[in-house]
Structures are given as C-alpha cells and as structure tokens.
C-alpha cells in the first residue's frame, strides 16, 4: 500500500494482515482523490480532515501528502493503532496529525474531538467494517451529533457494493445530502455534502483553523 500523490508520493505504509484491517486499495483511493479534486474542486490547503475507522491511516495520510493542513485519525483497536502511529511518525506527519484511540461512536457521542481542541472538520472519511450496518449507524451519529464539524463540508463513506444508504439525513445538528455513489469493483463510495444547522463552532474560512 502506497501514497498516490503529493509530497509523500510513493511512500509505502505498513498494514496489519488479517480480518481486523481491510485497507482501501490504491486504485480506489487514487480514483476517489482524483474525483475530489477534479469534480468537486477540493483545495487541499484548506482541508481539515478526519479519518474514522482509520486502520493504516492511508486516507488521512493521503490528504496530508496532498497538502491538507491537519488530519485526525480515529481507531479503536490497540494493535492497529500502533501500526497507524508508526505510519504517521515514519511519514514525518506528527505535527499535523492528531491520533485518537477510541470507539468511533463513543467519541462522537461524548464530543471528544471538539473537547480535545481539534479544529472544525471539513472533510470526513469513514471506512467501517463491512456487513455490520456500521455505515448507516455512522451517518446517523454524525447527523445527530456533529458538533466537531465545520459549517459545511464533505463526508465520504466506504461500504460494499449494493449497500443502500439514506440519500438525505436530517439530524439535530447536521443535514447530510448524498451527492453521488461511485462503484469500484466490489466497493461503493458514498459522497455526502454536510451542512450544520447551527453556526456554533464554525469559522470564516477552513484555513483559519490551522493557524497556530
């Protein structure tokens, strides 16, 4: 597994073997990031990213390689987390990365990321284990408790082919609108736009959140 583009292009990442980790393939990741830039006009220098169910951290590290000003990684398995930390450290990204060893849903429910001082998130990645209904549960959690998000941004969820997720979710804090589903082999990528109902924890521009 390697980084596709940016400052770390070609860098290989470590990944635990076995059922606990199912990394997004290089081909799918390359297609996704190309779509974000060419179709949706993502400006990486303005991005504050968060990589849920992070595994090896390939999604968040790819964003940092391309110029994102910050990325957070959320992983609950201690052994996987150790490999994730190793990847972040060997890539020299510790100054722009925040690592959370915690359950994704508990972290969201307890407002952990905001309380930890992480800046408002503009781009979310989520790649939960397949076949457990976690994608739908994750979308509902973010819709109901999205205080860690910027006012507007994008959310990308990966799941197996033919999974159906809600086209629109309206929660207490965040509205999610499905923009498109992109299918690569056995993988579906769901691209959502999000908009917070409240202006709380917003910012004038995404890049401001990265200023020291």
C-alpha positions in Angstrom: 0.0 0.0 0.0 1.5 3.3 -1.0 0.7 7.1 -1.1 -0.6 8.1 -4.5 0.3 11.8 -4.9 1.8 14.8 -3.2 4.9 15.3 -1.0 4.9 11.6 0.1 4.1 10.1 -3.3 5.3 6.5 -3.5 5.8 6.1 0.3 4.7 2.7 1.4 2.6 2.2 4.5 2.5 -0.6 7.0 -0.7 -2.6 7.5 -1.6 -5.4 9.8 -2.6 -8.6 8.0 -5.9 -10.3 8.8 -9.5 -9.6 9.2 -9.2 -6.6 11.5 -7.9 -4.4 8.7 -9.3 -4.1 5.2 -7.4 -1.2 3.6 -8.9 0.8 0.7 -6.9 -0.3 -2.4 -4.5 2.1 -4.1 -6.7 2.1 -7.2 -9.9 3.1 -5.3 -8.1 5.7 -3.3 -6.5 7.2 -6.4 -9.9 7.4 -8.1 -11.5 8.9 -5.1 -8.9 11.6 -4.6 -8.9 12.5 -8.3 -12.7 12.9 -8.1 -12.5 15.1 -5.0 -10.0 17.5 -6.8 -11.4 17.5 -10.4 -15.1 17.1 -9.8 -15.6 18.9 -6.5 -12.7 21.3 -6.6 -11.2 20.4 -3.2 -8.4 22.8 -2.3 -6.2 20.7 -0.1 -4.5 23.5 1.7 -7.9 24.4 3.2 -8.8 20.9 4.3 -9.1 19.8 7.9 -9.6 16.0 7.6 -10.7 13.3 9.9 -10.2 9.6 9.2 -12.7 7.4 11.1 -12.1 3.6 11.4 -8.6 4.7 10.3 -6.8 1.4 10.1 -3.4 2.1 8.5 -4.3 5.8 8.1 -4.0 5.7 4.4 -6.9 8.1 3.7 -5.8 10.8 6.1 -2.1 10.4 5.2 -3.0 10.8 1.5 -4.8 14.0 2.3 -1.8 15.3 4.3 0.5 14.3 1.5 -1.6 16.5 -0.9 -1.4 19.5 1.4 -4.2 19.2 3.9 -3.4 21.4 6.9 -4.4 18.8 9.5 -5.8 15.3 9.8 -7.1 13.3 12.8 -7.2 9.5 12.9 -9.7 7.5 15.0 -9.1 3.9 15.6 -10.3 1.6 18.4 -8.0 -1.5 18.1 -4.8 -1.1 20.0 -2.7 -3.2 17.7 -4.0 -1.4 14.6 -3.5 1.9 16.4 0.2 1.1 17.0 0.7 0.5 13.2 -1.2 3.7 12.4 1.0 5.7 14.8 4.1 4.2 13.2 2.9 5.2 9.7 2.2 8.8 10.9 5.6 9.0 12.6 7.7 7.5 9.7 6.0 9.8 7.3 7.0 12.8 9.4 3.4 14.0 9.9 3.2 14.2 13.7 3.0 18.0 13.6 -0.2 17.9 11.5 -1.8 14.7 12.8 -4.0 14.0 15.8 -4.5 10.4 16.9 -7.5 9.1 18.9 -7.5 5.6 20.3 -11.2 5.3 21.0 -14.5 3.8 19.8 -15.8 6.0 16.9 -19.4 6.2 18.2 -18.4 6.9 21.8 -16.1 9.6 20.6 -18.8 11.3 18.6 -21.4 10.9 21.4 -19.1 12.4 24.0 -17.9 15.2 21.8 -14.4 14.0 22.3 -12.8 15.6 19.2 -14.1 19.1 19.9 -13.2 18.9 23.6 -9.7 17.8 22.6 -9.3 21.1 20.7 -9.2 19.6 17.2 -10.2 22.3 14.6 -13.6 22.1 12.8 -13.6 19.3 10.3 -14.2 20.0 6.6 -13.6 16.5 5.1 -14.5 13.2 6.7 -13.5 9.7 5.7 -15.2 6.6 7.1 -14.4 3.1 6.2 -16.1 0.8 8.7 -16.1 -3.0 8.7 -18.4 -4.3 6.1 -21.6 -6.3 6.8 -22.4 -4.9 10.2 -24.6 -1.9 9.4 -21.9 0.5 10.7 -22.1 2.9 7.7 -25.7 3.7 8.4 -25.1 4.0 12.1 -22.2 6.3 11.5 -24.2 8.6 9.2 -26.9 8.8 11.9 -24.4 9.5 14.6 -22.8 12.4 12.6 -26.2 13.8 11.7 -27.3 13.8 15.3 -24.1 14.9 17.0 -21.8 16.8 14.5 -20.5 19.5 16.8 -16.9 18.8 15.7 -17.7 19.7 12.1 -17.2 23.0 10.2 -20.3 24.7 8.9 -20.1 23.0 5.6 -18.0 20.2 4.0 -17.9 16.7 2.6 -18.3 13.2 4.1 -17.2 10.0 2.3 -18.3 6.6 3.4 -17.0 3.3 2.0 -19.0 0.1 2.0 -19.5 -3.0 -0.1 -21.2 -2.8 -3.5 -25.0 -2.8 -3.5 -25.4 -1.4 0.0 -28.1 1.2 0.1 -27.7 4.3 2.4 -30.1 7.1 3.0 -30.0 9.8 0.3 -30.7 12.5 2.9 -30.4 12.6 6.7 -31.6 15.4 8.8 -30.4 15.3 12.4 -30.4 17.6 15.3 -27.2 19.3 14.3 -26.2 18.3 10.7 -28.0 17.7 7.4 -26.4 15.2 5.1 -27.2 15.1 1.4 -26.0 12.3 -0.8 -24.4 13.7 -4.0 -23.3 10.6 -5.7 -22.3 6.9 -5.3 -19.2 5.7 -7.1 -18.6 2.0 -7.6 -15.2 0.4 -8.0 -15.3 -3.3 -8.2 -16.9 -4.6 -5.0 -16.6 -1.2 -3.3 -19.1 1.6 -3.2 -18.1 5.2 -2.2 -20.9 7.4 -0.9 -20.1 11.1 -1.2 -22.2 13.4 1.0 -22.3 17.1 1.5 -22.9 18.2 5.0 -24.3 21.5 6.4 -24.7 22.3 10.1 -28.0 23.8 11.2 -26.3 25.9 13.8 -23.4 28.3 13.3 -21.8 27.1 16.5 -18.1 26.1 16.2 -18.0 27.5 12.6 -15.2 29.5 11.1 -14.9 32.2 8.4 -12.7 30.0 6.2 -11.4 26.5 6.7 -7.7 27.5 6.6 -8.1 29.7 9.7 -8.5 26.6 11.9 -4.9 25.6 11.1 -3.3 28.8 12.2 -1.1 28.4 15.3 
